[in-house]
Amino acid sequence: MVFENDSNEFLSLSELDRENQAHVFRAQKMDKTFIWNTADSLAITIDSVPYQLSKNEIIFLTEFHKIDHVQLSSARMIRFNKPFFCMIDQDSQVGSKGLLFYSARHVPRLVLNESEAEDFETSWKIFCKEMHKESLLKKEMLETMLKRMLILSVRILSKSTYLEGVEKKQLDIIREFNYLVDSHFLQHHDVAFYASKLNKSPKTLANLFSTILKRTPREIIHDRIMIHARRQLNYSNSSIKEIAYQLGYNDIQTFSRFFRNREGISPIQYRDKFTLQNK
């Protein structure tokens, strides 16, 4: 089921199975996607990282994720583009920026309990019914249903172990930091830059993150750099020098040393390994 209009606004709802699972690979630039596994298990590889989803587990993807492989029995997928629903402009309403989407974490995931799955099931049925209608204010109704499912997701993720009991102002700092890292990691690797954007000191950020996430802001920045580095090595024809430059490194030696410290092998060895595995 697809909604499109003359303003290039796009929204799709898909019931996936083994026959049509290839739909997950058809994301366009600026699309946001969430995939809800409704079977016992779902195997998906994103940027060379394999994930095994349990029943009623959901993952959230942006245009920055590349799906390599998927094997599923039954799943549901919602995909929408920026003209239909701008995550940044609507952040005050849904609170998903930096948590579900544009998160410095690789792939945000959540698992629905029985009650939460019922809420999602109800929303999905109404969503599908509205997609079939040709009525006044259809886009507005579909947007409302999308917001509802995003808000439900944010509520559930906010109750997860590492965020449970976190004050709203602290959560907002974490979300905004994640979004800023996703937006600026190519040029800025220093915590001080992000701290200044948040009007906080680097020490304040370090204390907050070590208390809540048990990780440092620098580790989160480095994780995001590595996600991009692996993707470029795996899927682009750019040289190691060009990738280093894209990532804000002035020389290949510094980048190679950083990569080896994180991955255990050099960038060229990593690329050769990926090429050999996919022959």
PyRosetta script that sets phi, psi and omega in degrees:
from pyrosetta import init, pose_from_sequence

init()
pose = pose_from_sequence("MVFENDSNEFLSLSELDRENQAHVFRAQKMDKTFIWNTADSLAITIDSVPYQLSKNEIIFLTEFHKIDHVQLSSARMIRFNKPFFCMIDQDSQVGSKGLLFYSARHVPRLVLNESEAEDFETSWKIFCKEMHKESLLKKEMLETMLKRMLILSVRILSKSTYLEGVEKKQLDIIREFNYLVDSHFLQHHDVAFYASKLNKSPKTLANLFSTILKRTPREIIHDRIMIHARRQLNYSNSSIKEIAYQLGYNDIQTFSRFFRNREGISPIQYRDKFTLQNK")
pose.set_psi(1, 128.8)
pose.set_omega(1, -174.2)
pose.set_phi(2, -132.1)
pose.set_psi(2, 137.0)
pose.set_omega(2, 170.9)
pose.set_phi(3, -113.4)
pose.set_psi(3, 126.4)
pose.set_omega(3, 175.0)
pose.set_phi(4, -142.3)
pose.set_psi(4, 152.1)
pose.set_omega(4, 175.9)
pose.set_phi(5, -143.0)
pose.set_psi(5, -176.3)
pose.set_omega(5, -176.0)
pose.set_phi(6, -70.2)
pose.set_psi(6, -13.5)
pose.set_omega(6, 179.3)
pose.set_phi(7, -91.1)
pose.set_psi(7, 13.1)
pose.set_omega(7, -179.8)
pose.set_phi(8, 64.3)
pose.set_psi(8, 23.0)
pose.set_omega(8, 175.2)
pose.set_phi(9, -81.4)
pose.set_psi(9, 133.0)
pose.set_omega(9, -173.6)
pose.set_phi(10, -135.0)
pose.set_psi(10, 134.7)
pose.set_omega(10, 174.2)
pose.set_phi(11, -146.2)
pose.set_psi(11, 135.2)
pose.set_omega(11, 176.0)
pose.set_phi(12, -134.6)
pose.set_psi(12, 145.2)
pose.set_omega(12, 172.3)
pose.set_phi(13, -119.8)
pose.set_psi(13, 130.2)
pose.set_omega(13, -177.1)
pose.set_phi(14, -132.8)
pose.set_psi(14, 133.1)
pose.set_omega(14, 168.0)
pose.set_phi(15, -94.1)
pose.set_psi(15, 113.8)
pose.set_omega(15, -173.8)
pose.set_phi(16, -100.9)
pose.set_psi(16, 146.8)
pose.set_omega(16, 172.2)
pose.set_phi(17, -147.2)
pose.set_psi(17, -170.2)
pose.set_omega(17, -176.9)
pose.set_phi(18, -63.5)
pose.set_psi(18, -28.7)
pose.set_omega(18, -176.2)
pose.set_phi(19, -75.1)
pose.set_psi(19, -34.8)
pose.set_omega(19, -174.6)
pose.set_phi(20, -119.0)
pose.set_psi(20, 17.7)
pose.set_omega(20, -176.4)
pose.set_phi(21, -62.3)
pose.set_psi(21, -16.2)
pose.set_omega(21, 178.9)
pose.set_phi(22, -64.3)
pose.set_psi(22, -14.7)
pose.set_omega(22, 178.0)
pose.set_phi(23, -58.4)
pose.set_psi(23, -27.3)
pose.set_omega(23, -177.2)
pose.set_phi(24, -65.0)
pose.set_psi(24, -21.7)
pose.set_omega(24, -177.1)
pose.set_phi(25, -85.9)
pose.set_psi(25, -3.0)
pose.set_omega(25, -169.9)
pose.set_phi(26, -98.7)
pose.set_psi(26, 27.8)
pose.set_omega(26, 178.2)
pose.set_phi(27, -69.0)
pose.set_psi(27, 143.4)
pose.set_omega(27, 176.3)
pose.set_phi(28, -101.6)
pose.set_psi(28, 169.5)
pose.set_omega(28, 178.7)
pose.set_phi(29, -58.0)
pose.set_psi(29, 134.5)
pose.set_omega(29, 178.2)
pose.set_phi(30, 77.3)
pose.set_psi(30, 6.2)
pose.set_omega(30, 177.1)
pose.set_phi(31, -74.4)
pose.set_psi(31, 145.9)
pose.set_omega(31, 170.1)
pose.set_phi(32, -112.1)
pose.set_psi(32, 142.9)
pose.set_omega(32, -175.1)
pose.set_phi(33, -137.3)
pose.set_psi(33, 136.2)
pose.set_omega(33, 160.1)
pose.set_phi(34, -129.3)
pose.set_psi(34, 139.0)
pose.set_omega(34, -175.7)
pose.set_phi(35, -114.7)
pose.set_psi(35, 125.4)
pose.set_omega(35, -176.4)
pose.set_phi(36, -112.9)
pose.set_psi(36, 110.6)
pose.set_omega(36, -179.8)
pose.set_phi(37, -77.1)
pose.set_psi(37, 122.0)
pose.set_omega(37, -179.8)
pose.set_phi(38, -109.4)
pose.set_psi(38, 1.8)
pose.set_omega(38, 176.6)
pose.set_phi(39, -101.7)
pose.set_psi(39, -174.2)
pose.set_omega(39, -178.6)
pose.set_phi(40, -66.2)
pose.set_psi(40, -35.0)
pose.set_omega(40, -179.1)
pose.set_phi(41, -154.7)
pose.set_psi(41, 159.8)
pose.set_omega(41, 177.2)
pose.set_phi(42, -147.4)
pose.set_psi(42, 129.2)
pose.set_omega(42, 178.5)
pose.set_phi(43, -106.6)
pose.set_psi(43, 128.6)
pose.set_omega(43, 179.6)
pose.set_phi(44, -143.9)
pose.set_psi(44, 139.3)
pose.set_omega(44, 177.4)
pose.set_phi(45, -114.7)
pose.set_psi(45, 125.8)
pose.set_omega(45, -177.5)
pose.set_phi(46, -125.5)
pose.set_psi(46, 121.2)
pose.set_omega(46, -177.5)
pose.set_phi(47, 51.1)
pose.set_psi(47, 44.8)
pose.set_omega(47, 177.1)
pose.set_phi(48, 72.1)
pose.set_psi(48, 3.9)
pose.set_omega(48, 178.5)
pose.set_phi(49, -104.2)
pose.set_psi(49, 120.1)
pose.set_omega(49, -179.3)
pose.set_phi(50, -82.0)
pose.set_psi(50, 141.6)
pose.set_omega(50, 176.6)
pose.set_phi(51, -129.5)
pose.set_psi(51, 142.2)
pose.set_omega(51, 175.5)
pose.set_phi(52, -117.2)
pose.set_psi(52, 112.8)
pose.set_omega(52, -177.8)
pose.set_phi(53, -94.8)
pose.set_psi(53, 136.2)
pose.set_omega(53, 175.3)
pose.set_phi(54, -84.8)
pose.set_psi(54, 176.8)
pose.set_omega(54, 179.4)
pose.set_phi(55, -64.4)
pose.set_psi(55, 137.7)
pose.set_omega(55, -179.0)
pose.set_phi(56, 61.6)
pose.set_psi(56, 30.7)
pose.set_omega(56, 171.3)
pose.set_phi(57, -100.7)
pose.set_psi(57, 142.3)
pose.set_omega(57, -176.3)
pose.set_phi(58, -123.7)
pose.set_psi(58, 140.0)
pose.set_omega(58, 172.6)
pose.set_phi(59, -119.4)
pose.set_psi(59, 152.9)
pose.set_omega(59, -176.1)
pose.set_phi(60, -123.1)
pose.set_psi(60, 126.6)
pose.set_omega(60, -174.4)
pose.set_phi(61, -127.2)
pose.set_psi(61, 149.8)
pose.set_omega(61, 174.2)
pose.set_phi(62, -117.5)
pose.set_psi(62, -174.7)
pose.set_omega(62, 177.7)
pose.set_phi(63, -65.2)
pose.set_psi(63, -13.2)
pose.set_omega(63, -178.8)
pose.set_phi(64, -84.8)
pose.set_psi(64, -3.7)
pose.set_omega(64, 178.0)
pose.set_phi(65, -101.6)
pose.set_psi(65, 140.9)
pose.set_omega(65, 175.6)
pose.set_phi(66, -118.4)
pose.set_psi(66, 119.1)
pose.set_omega(66, 178.2)
pose.set_phi(67, -82.3)
pose.set_psi(67, 122.2)
pose.set_omega(67, -179.3)
pose.set_phi(68, -91.8)
pose.set_psi(68, -39.0)
pose.set_omega(68, -172.2)
pose.set_phi(69, -155.6)
pose.set_psi(69, 146.6)
pose.set_omega(69, 174.7)
pose.set_phi(70, -145.9)
pose.set_psi(70, 142.2)
pose.set_omega(70, 174.3)
pose.set_phi(71, -138.5)
pose.set_psi(71, 114.1)
pose.set_omega(71, -175.6)
pose.set_phi(72, -140.8)
pose.set_psi(72, 161.8)
pose.set_omega(72, 175.5)
pose.set_phi(73, -106.9)
pose.set_psi(73, -42.1)
pose.set_omega(73, -178.5)
pose.set_phi(74, -156.7)
pose.set_psi(74, 127.1)
pose.set_omega(74, 179.8)
pose.set_phi(75, -156.7)
pose.set_psi(75, 164.9)
pose.set_omega(75, 175.9)
pose.set_phi(76, -123.2)
pose.set_psi(76, 143.4)
pose.set_omega(76, -177.8)
pose.set_phi(77, -132.9)
pose.set_psi(77, 133.4)
pose.set_omega(77, 171.6)
pose.set_phi(78, -115.0)
pose.set_psi(78, 130.6)
pose.set_omega(78, 179.8)
pose.set_phi(79, -136.2)
pose.set_psi(79, 133.5)
pose.set_omega(79, -179.4)
pose.set_phi(80, -146.3)
pose.set_psi(80, 157.2)
pose.set_omega(80, -179.1)
pose.set_phi(81, -107.4)
pose.set_psi(81, 173.6)
pose.set_omega(81, -176.3)
pose.set_phi(82, -61.6)
pose.set_psi(82, -41.8)
pose.set_omega(82, 177.5)
pose.set_phi(83, -59.8)
pose.set_psi(83, -34.0)
pose.set_omega(83, 179.8)
pose.set_phi(84, -70.8)
pose.set_psi(84, -45.4)
pose.set_omega(84, -177.5)
pose.set_phi(85, -151.6)
pose.set_psi(85, 108.2)
pose.set_omega(85, -179.2)
pose.set_phi(86, -85.9)
pose.set_psi(86, 114.5)
pose.set_omega(86, -176.2)
pose.set_phi(87, -60.6)
pose.set_psi(87, -35.5)
pose.set_omega(87, -176.5)
pose.set_phi(88, -73.0)
pose.set_psi(88, -47.5)
pose.set_omega(88, -179.1)
pose.set_phi(89, -64.3)
pose.set_psi(89, -30.7)
pose.set_omega(89, -174.8)
pose.set_phi(90, -98.0)
pose.set_psi(90, 10.5)
pose.set_omega(90, -172.9)
pose.set_phi(91, -60.2)
pose.set_psi(91, -36.8)
pose.set_omega(91, -178.9)
pose.set_phi(92, -63.6)
pose.set_psi(92, -22.8)
pose.set_omega(92, -178.3)
pose.set_phi(93, -90.4)
pose.set_psi(93, -36.9)
pose.set_omega(93, -174.9)
pose.set_phi(94, -112.9)
pose.set_psi(94, -21.6)
pose.set_omega(94, 176.0)
pose.set_phi(95, 63.1)
pose.set_psi(95, 29.5)
pose.set_omega(95, -176.0)
pose.set_phi(96, -98.7)
pose.set_psi(96, -13.3)
pose.set_omega(96, 179.3)
pose.set_phi(97, -62.8)
pose.set_psi(97, 125.2)
pose.set_omega(97, 179.6)
pose.set_phi(98, 81.3)
pose.set_psi(98, 1.6)
pose.set_omega(98, 178.3)
pose.set_phi(99, -123.5)
pose.set_psi(99, -60.2)
pose.set_omega(99, 175.1)
pose.set_phi(100, -88.9)
pose.set_psi(100, -41.6)
pose.set_omega(100, -179.1)
pose.set_phi(101, -124.5)
pose.set_psi(101, 151.0)
pose.set_omega(101, -176.4)
pose.set_phi(102, 56.7)
pose.set_psi(102, 43.8)
pose.set_omega(102, 175.8)
pose.set_phi(103, -97.1)
pose.set_psi(103, 142.0)
pose.set_omega(103, 177.5)
pose.set_phi(104, -70.5)
pose.set_psi(104, -16.1)
pose.set_omega(104, 171.5)
pose.set_phi(105, -66.7)
pose.set_psi(105, 153.3)
pose.set_omega(105, -175.4)
pose.set_phi(106, -64.3)
pose.set_psi(106, -61.1)
pose.set_omega(106, 179.9)
pose.set_phi(107, -135.5)
pose.set_psi(107, 107.0)
pose.set_omega(107, 175.7)
pose.set_phi(108, -63.0)
pose.set_psi(108, 137.6)
pose.set_omega(108, -177.9)
pose.set_phi(109, -138.3)
pose.set_psi(109, 150.1)
pose.set_omega(109, 171.8)
pose.set_phi(110, -147.2)
pose.set_psi(110, 152.1)
pose.set_omega(110, 179.7)
pose.set_phi(111, -115.7)
pose.set_psi(111, 128.3)
pose.set_omega(111, -179.3)
pose.set_phi(112, -85.5)
pose.set_psi(112, 135.0)
pose.set_omega(112, 170.3)
pose.set_phi(113, -82.3)
pose.set_psi(113, -177.9)
pose.set_omega(113, -173.6)
pose.set_phi(114, -60.5)
pose.set_psi(114, -44.5)
pose.set_omega(114, -179.4)
pose.set_phi(115, -66.5)
pose.set_psi(115, -42.6)
pose.set_omega(115, 179.5)
pose.set_phi(116, -65.9)
pose.set_psi(116, -37.9)
pose.set_omega(116, 177.5)
pose.set_phi(117, -63.0)
pose.set_psi(117, -36.0)
pose.set_omega(117, 176.8)
pose.set_phi(118, -65.1)
pose.set_psi(118, -40.4)
pose.set_omega(118, 177.1)
pose.set_phi(119, -61.6)
pose.set_psi(119, -43.3)
pose.set_omega(119, 179.8)
pose.set_phi(120, -67.4)
pose.set_psi(120, -37.8)
pose.set_omega(120, 178.8)
pose.set_phi(121, -61.8)
pose.set_psi(121, -43.3)
pose.set_omega(121, 178.5)
pose.set_phi(122, -63.1)
pose.set_psi(122, -45.6)
pose.set_omega(122, -180.0)
pose.set_phi(123, -62.5)
pose.set_psi(123, -41.2)
pose.set_omega(123, -179.6)
pose.set_phi(124, -62.2)
pose.set_psi(124, -43.1)
pose.set_omega(124, -179.1)
pose.set_phi(125, -63.5)
pose.set_psi(125, -43.0)
pose.set_omega(125, 178.4)
pose.set_phi(126, -66.4)
pose.set_psi(126, -41.9)
pose.set_omega(126, 178.2)
pose.set_phi(127, -55.2)
pose.set_psi(127, -50.2)
pose.set_omega(127, -178.9)
pose.set_phi(128, -62.4)
pose.set_psi(128, -41.2)
pose.set_omega(128, 179.6)
pose.set_phi(129, -61.7)
pose.set_psi(129, -42.0)
pose.set_omega(129, 179.5)
pose.set_phi(130, -68.5)
pose.set_psi(130, -32.6)
pose.set_omega(130, 178.5)
pose.set_phi(131, -63.5)
pose.set_psi(131, -29.9)
pose.set_omega(131, -178.3)
pose.set_phi(132, -83.7)
pose.set_psi(132, -13.6)
pose.set_omega(132, -177.3)
pose.set_phi(133, -84.0)
pose.set_psi(133, 146.5)
pose.set_omega(133, 170.7)
pose.set_phi(134, -116.2)
pose.set_psi(134, 89.1)
pose.set_omega(134, -173.0)
pose.set_phi(135, -140.0)
pose.set_psi(135, 168.7)
pose.set_omega(135, 178.3)
pose.set_phi(136, -60.5)
pose.set_psi(136, 140.6)
pose.set_omega(136, 177.7)
pose.set_phi(137, 61.0)
pose.set_psi(137, 33.3)
pose.set_omega(137, 179.6)
pose.set_phi(138, -62.0)
pose.set_psi(138, -45.3)
pose.set_omega(138, -178.4)
pose.set_phi(139, -60.0)
pose.set_psi(139, -42.7)
pose.set_omega(139, -178.9)
pose.set_phi(140, -63.4)
pose.set_psi(140, -38.8)
pose.set_omega(140, 178.4)
pose.set_phi(141, -67.7)
pose.set_psi(141, -41.9)
pose.set_omega(141, 178.6)
pose.set_phi(142, -64.4)
pose.set_psi(142, -38.7)
pose.set_omega(142, 177.0)
pose.set_phi(143, -63.2)
pose.set_psi(143, -39.5)
pose.set_omega(143, 177.8)
pose.set_phi(144, -62.5)
pose.set_psi(144, -40.8)
pose.set_omega(144, 179.9)
pose.set_phi(145, -68.3)
pose.set_psi(145, -39.0)
pose.set_omega(145, 176.9)
pose.set_phi(146, -62.6)
pose.set_psi(146, -45.2)
pose.set_omega(146, 178.1)
pose.set_phi(147, -57.9)
pose.set_psi(147, -41.6)
pose.set_omega(147, -178.1)
pose.set_phi(148, -60.5)
pose.set_psi(148, -44.9)
pose.set_omega(148, -178.3)
pose.set_phi(149, -69.5)
pose.set_psi(149, -33.9)
pose.set_omega(149, 177.0)
pose.set_phi(150, -68.6)
pose.set_psi(150, -41.7)
pose.set_omega(150, 179.2)
pose.set_phi(151, -65.1)
pose.set_psi(151, -41.9)
pose.set_omega(151, 175.8)
pose.set_phi(152, -58.2)
pose.set_psi(152, -41.5)
pose.set_omega(152, -179.3)
pose.set_phi(153, -65.5)
pose.set_psi(153, -43.6)
pose.set_omega(153, 179.5)
pose.set_phi(154, -62.6)
pose.set_psi(154, -41.7)
pose.set_omega(154, 179.2)
pose.set_phi(155, -60.4)
pose.set_psi(155, -43.1)
pose.set_omega(155, -178.4)
pose.set_phi(156, -67.6)
pose.set_psi(156, -46.1)
pose.set_omega(156, -179.0)
pose.set_phi(157, -64.7)
pose.set_psi(157, -34.0)
pose.set_omega(157, 179.7)
pose.set_phi(158, -67.5)
pose.set_psi(158, -19.7)
pose.set_omega(158, 178.0)
pose.set_phi(159, -90.3)
pose.set_psi(159, 1.2)
pose.set_omega(159, -179.1)
pose.set_phi(160, -66.1)
pose.set_psi(160, 163.2)
pose.set_omega(160, -172.2)
pose.set_phi(161, -53.5)
pose.set_psi(161, -45.7)
pose.set_omega(161, -172.6)
pose.set_phi(162, -77.9)
pose.set_psi(162, -14.8)
pose.set_omega(162, 179.4)
pose.set_phi(163, -109.8)
pose.set_psi(163, -6.9)
pose.set_omega(163, -176.8)
pose.set_phi(164, -62.3)
pose.set_psi(164, 129.1)
pose.set_omega(164, 178.5)
pose.set_phi(165, 83.1)
pose.set_psi(165, 0.8)
pose.set_omega(165, 178.8)
pose.set_phi(166, -74.6)
pose.set_psi(166, 132.8)
pose.set_omega(166, 178.3)
pose.set_phi(167, -66.8)
pose.set_psi(167, 151.6)
pose.set_omega(167, -177.3)
pose.set_phi(168, -57.7)
pose.set_psi(168, -42.5)
pose.set_omega(168, -178.0)
pose.set_phi(169, -65.5)
pose.set_psi(169, -32.9)
pose.set_omega(169, 176.5)
pose.set_phi(170, -70.4)
pose.set_psi(170, -42.2)
pose.set_omega(170, 178.3)
pose.set_phi(171, -62.6)
pose.set_psi(171, -39.2)
pose.set_omega(171, 178.9)
pose.set_phi(172, -63.3)
pose.set_psi(172, -37.1)
pose.set_omega(172, 177.4)
pose.set_phi(173, -65.1)
pose.set_psi(173, -44.1)
pose.set_omega(173, 179.3)
pose.set_phi(174, -62.2)
pose.set_psi(174, -46.2)
pose.set_omega(174, -179.7)
pose.set_phi(175, -61.9)
pose.set_psi(175, -45.6)
pose.set_omega(175, -177.8)
pose.set_phi(176, -68.1)
pose.set_psi(176, -37.5)
pose.set_omega(176, 176.1)
pose.set_phi(177, -60.7)
pose.set_psi(177, -47.4)
pose.set_omega(177, 178.9)
pose.set_phi(178, -56.7)
pose.set_psi(178, -45.9)
pose.set_omega(178, -179.5)
pose.set_phi(179, -64.3)
pose.set_psi(179, -42.9)
pose.set_omega(179, 179.5)
pose.set_phi(180, -62.9)
pose.set_psi(180, -41.1)
pose.set_omega(180, 177.9)
pose.set_phi(181, -62.1)
pose.set_psi(181, -44.9)
pose.set_omega(181, 180.0)
pose.set_phi(182, -62.2)
pose.set_psi(182, -29.5)
pose.set_omega(182, -177.1)
pose.set_phi(183, -87.2)
pose.set_psi(183, -27.3)
pose.set_omega(183, -169.5)
pose.set_phi(184, -125.3)
pose.set_psi(184, 4.6)
pose.set_omega(184, -172.8)
pose.set_phi(185, -63.6)
pose.set_psi(185, -22.5)
pose.set_omega(185, 179.8)
pose.set_phi(186, -68.0)
pose.set_psi(186, -30.0)
pose.set_omega(186, -177.8)
pose.set_phi(187, -106.2)
pose.set_psi(187, -28.6)
pose.set_omega(187, -170.9)
pose.set_phi(188, -124.9)
pose.set_psi(188, 118.2)
pose.set_omega(188, -178.9)
pose.set_phi(189, -109.5)
pose.set_psi(189, -3.8)
pose.set_omega(189, -174.7)
pose.set_phi(190, -98.0)
pose.set_psi(190, 138.7)
pose.set_omega(190, -178.7)
pose.set_phi(191, -62.6)
pose.set_psi(191, -32.8)
pose.set_omega(191, -177.0)
pose.set_phi(192, -58.5)
pose.set_psi(192, -36.2)
pose.set_omega(192, 179.3)
pose.set_phi(193, -61.0)
pose.set_psi(193, -48.4)
pose.set_omega(193, -177.8)
pose.set_phi(194, -70.2)
pose.set_psi(194, -35.3)
pose.set_omega(194, 177.4)
pose.set_phi(195, -62.0)
pose.set_psi(195, -42.0)
pose.set_omega(195, -179.8)
pose.set_phi(196, -66.0)
pose.set_psi(196, -37.2)
pose.set_omega(196, 177.6)
pose.set_phi(197, -63.3)
pose.set_psi(197, -30.6)
pose.set_omega(197, -178.6)
pose.set_phi(198, -95.2)
pose.set_psi(198, 2.7)
pose.set_omega(198, -177.6)
pose.set_phi(199, 57.4)
pose.set_psi(199, 39.5)
pose.set_omega(199, 177.3)
pose.set_phi(200, -127.1)
pose.set_psi(200, 162.0)
pose.set_omega(200, 174.3)
pose.set_phi(201, -86.6)
pose.set_psi(201, 153.8)
pose.set_omega(201, 175.9)
pose.set_phi(202, -55.7)
pose.set_psi(202, -36.1)
pose.set_omega(202, 179.7)
pose.set_phi(203, -65.4)
pose.set_psi(203, -39.8)
pose.set_omega(203, 177.7)
pose.set_phi(204, -61.7)
pose.set_psi(204, -44.2)
pose.set_omega(204, 178.3)
pose.set_phi(205, -63.1)
pose.set_psi(205, -44.2)
pose.set_omega(205, -178.9)
pose.set_phi(206, -60.3)
pose.set_psi(206, -43.4)
pose.set_omega(206, 179.7)
pose.set_phi(207, -64.8)
pose.set_psi(207, -43.2)
pose.set_omega(207, -179.8)
pose.set_phi(208, -62.6)
pose.set_psi(208, -47.1)
pose.set_omega(208, -176.1)
pose.set_phi(209, -70.8)
pose.set_psi(209, -37.1)
pose.set_omega(209, 179.7)
pose.set_phi(210, -68.0)
pose.set_psi(210, -32.5)
pose.set_omega(210, 179.6)
pose.set_phi(211, -74.4)
pose.set_psi(211, -44.0)
pose.set_omega(211, -172.9)
pose.set_phi(212, -92.3)
pose.set_psi(212, -47.7)
pose.set_omega(212, -173.8)
pose.set_phi(213, -99.0)
pose.set_psi(213, -10.8)
pose.set_omega(213, -176.3)
pose.set_phi(214, 58.9)
pose.set_psi(214, 28.1)
pose.set_omega(214, 177.8)
pose.set_phi(215, -141.1)
pose.set_psi(215, 157.8)
pose.set_omega(215, 179.2)
pose.set_phi(216, -92.4)
pose.set_psi(216, 155.8)
pose.set_omega(216, 174.5)
pose.set_phi(217, -56.9)
pose.set_psi(217, -37.5)
pose.set_omega(217, 179.9)
pose.set_phi(218, -62.3)
pose.set_psi(218, -38.8)
pose.set_omega(218, 178.5)
pose.set_phi(219, -63.4)
pose.set_psi(219, -38.3)
pose.set_omega(219, 179.7)
pose.set_phi(220, -67.0)
pose.set_psi(220, -42.1)
pose.set_omega(220, 176.9)
pose.set_phi(221, -61.6)
pose.set_psi(221, -46.0)
pose.set_omega(221, -178.8)
pose.set_phi(222, -65.4)
pose.set_psi(222, -37.3)
pose.set_omega(222, 176.7)
pose.set_phi(223, -59.8)
pose.set_psi(223, -42.3)
pose.set_omega(223, -178.2)
pose.set_phi(224, -67.8)
pose.set_psi(224, -38.4)
pose.set_omega(224, 176.9)
pose.set_phi(225, -61.3)
pose.set_psi(225, -42.2)
pose.set_omega(225, -178.7)
pose.set_phi(226, -66.3)
pose.set_psi(226, -37.2)
pose.set_omega(226, 177.4)
pose.set_phi(227, -58.0)
pose.set_psi(227, -46.3)
pose.set_omega(227, -179.7)
pose.set_phi(228, -68.7)
pose.set_psi(228, -41.0)
pose.set_omega(228, -179.2)
pose.set_phi(229, -61.1)
pose.set_psi(229, -46.9)
pose.set_omega(229, 179.5)
pose.set_phi(230, -60.8)
pose.set_psi(230, -43.0)
pose.set_omega(230, -178.5)
pose.set_phi(231, -62.6)
pose.set_psi(231, -43.7)
pose.set_omega(231, 179.9)
pose.set_phi(232, -65.9)
pose.set_psi(232, -39.1)
pose.set_omega(232, 178.6)
pose.set_phi(233, -66.5)
pose.set_psi(233, -36.9)
pose.set_omega(233, -176.6)
pose.set_phi(234, -78.9)
pose.set_psi(234, -39.2)
pose.set_omega(234, -166.3)
pose.set_phi(235, -118.8)
pose.set_psi(235, -4.9)
pose.set_omega(235, 179.5)
pose.set_phi(236, -113.2)
pose.set_psi(236, 165.2)
pose.set_omega(236, 176.2)
pose.set_phi(237, -98.1)
pose.set_psi(237, 8.5)
pose.set_omega(237, -179.4)
pose.set_phi(238, -64.3)
pose.set_psi(238, 144.7)
pose.set_omega(238, 177.0)
pose.set_phi(239, -73.1)
pose.set_psi(239, 165.1)
pose.set_omega(239, 177.6)
pose.set_phi(240, -59.7)
pose.set_psi(240, -39.6)
pose.set_omega(240, 179.4)
pose.set_phi(241, -62.6)
pose.set_psi(241, -43.0)
pose.set_omega(241, 179.8)
pose.set_phi(242, -65.4)
pose.set_psi(242, -40.0)
pose.set_omega(242, 178.5)
pose.set_phi(243, -65.1)
pose.set_psi(243, -42.1)
pose.set_omega(243, 177.8)
pose.set_phi(244, -59.1)
pose.set_psi(244, -43.0)
pose.set_omega(244, -179.5)
pose.set_phi(245, -66.4)
pose.set_psi(245, -41.7)
pose.set_omega(245, 177.5)
pose.set_phi(246, -56.3)
pose.set_psi(246, -37.0)
pose.set_omega(246, -175.4)
pose.set_phi(247, -88.4)
pose.set_psi(247, 9.6)
pose.set_omega(247, 173.7)
pose.set_phi(248, 86.1)
pose.set_psi(248, 14.6)
pose.set_omega(248, 177.8)
pose.set_phi(249, -96.8)
pose.set_psi(249, 131.7)
pose.set_omega(249, -176.6)
pose.set_phi(250, -77.3)
pose.set_psi(250, -20.4)
pose.set_omega(250, 179.2)
pose.set_phi(251, -143.1)
pose.set_psi(251, 153.0)
pose.set_omega(251, -175.3)
pose.set_phi(252, -67.8)
pose.set_psi(252, -29.9)
pose.set_omega(252, -178.1)
pose.set_phi(253, -65.1)
pose.set_psi(253, -43.3)
pose.set_omega(253, 179.8)
pose.set_phi(254, -63.8)
pose.set_psi(254, -44.4)
pose.set_omega(254, 178.6)
pose.set_phi(255, -63.4)
pose.set_psi(255, -45.3)
pose.set_omega(255, -178.5)
pose.set_phi(256, -62.4)
pose.set_psi(256, -38.9)
pose.set_omega(256, 178.2)
pose.set_phi(257, -65.9)
pose.set_psi(257, -43.0)
pose.set_omega(257, 177.1)
pose.set_phi(258, -61.0)
pose.set_psi(258, -46.5)
pose.set_omega(258, -177.3)
pose.set_phi(259, -63.7)
pose.set_psi(259, -45.9)
pose.set_omega(259, -179.3)
pose.set_phi(260, -62.8)
pose.set_psi(260, -39.2)
pose.set_omega(260, 179.0)
pose.set_phi(261, -63.3)
pose.set_psi(261, -30.7)
pose.set_omega(261, -178.5)
pose.set_phi(262, -89.4)
pose.set_psi(262, -39.4)
pose.set_omega(262, -171.7)
pose.set_phi(263, -100.4)
pose.set_psi(263, -22.8)
pose.set_omega(263, -178.9)
pose.set_phi(264, 92.8)
pose.set_psi(264, -11.1)
pose.set_omega(264, 176.9)
pose.set_phi(265, -137.9)
pose.set_psi(265, 165.0)
pose.set_omega(265, -178.5)
pose.set_phi(266, -76.0)
pose.set_psi(266, 163.1)
pose.set_omega(266, 177.6)
pose.set_phi(267, -57.3)
pose.set_psi(267, -41.1)
pose.set_omega(267, -178.9)
pose.set_phi(268, -68.2)
pose.set_psi(268, -38.0)
pose.set_omega(268, 176.5)
pose.set_phi(269, -65.2)
pose.set_psi(269, -38.7)
pose.set_omega(269, 178.3)
pose.set_phi(270, -63.7)
pose.set_psi(270, -44.1)
pose.set_omega(270, 179.5)
pose.set_phi(271, -64.2)
pose.set_psi(271, -44.3)
pose.set_omega(271, 179.7)
pose.set_phi(272, -62.1)
pose.set_psi(272, -39.5)
pose.set_omega(272, 179.6)
pose.set_phi(273, -64.1)
pose.set_psi(273, -43.6)
pose.set_omega(273, 179.4)
pose.set_phi(274, -64.7)
pose.set_psi(274, -42.2)
pose.set_omega(274, 179.7)
pose.set_phi(275, -62.3)
pose.set_psi(275, -42.1)
pose.set_omega(275, -179.3)
pose.set_phi(276, -66.0)
pose.set_psi(276, -40.6)
pose.set_omega(276, -178.8)
pose.set_phi(277, -68.0)
pose.set_psi(277, -23.5)
pose.set_omega(277, -174.8)
pose.set_phi(278, -109.8)
pose.set_psi(278, 17.4)
pose.set_omega(278, 175.2)
pose.set_phi(279, -75.2)
pose.dump_pdb("model.pdb")
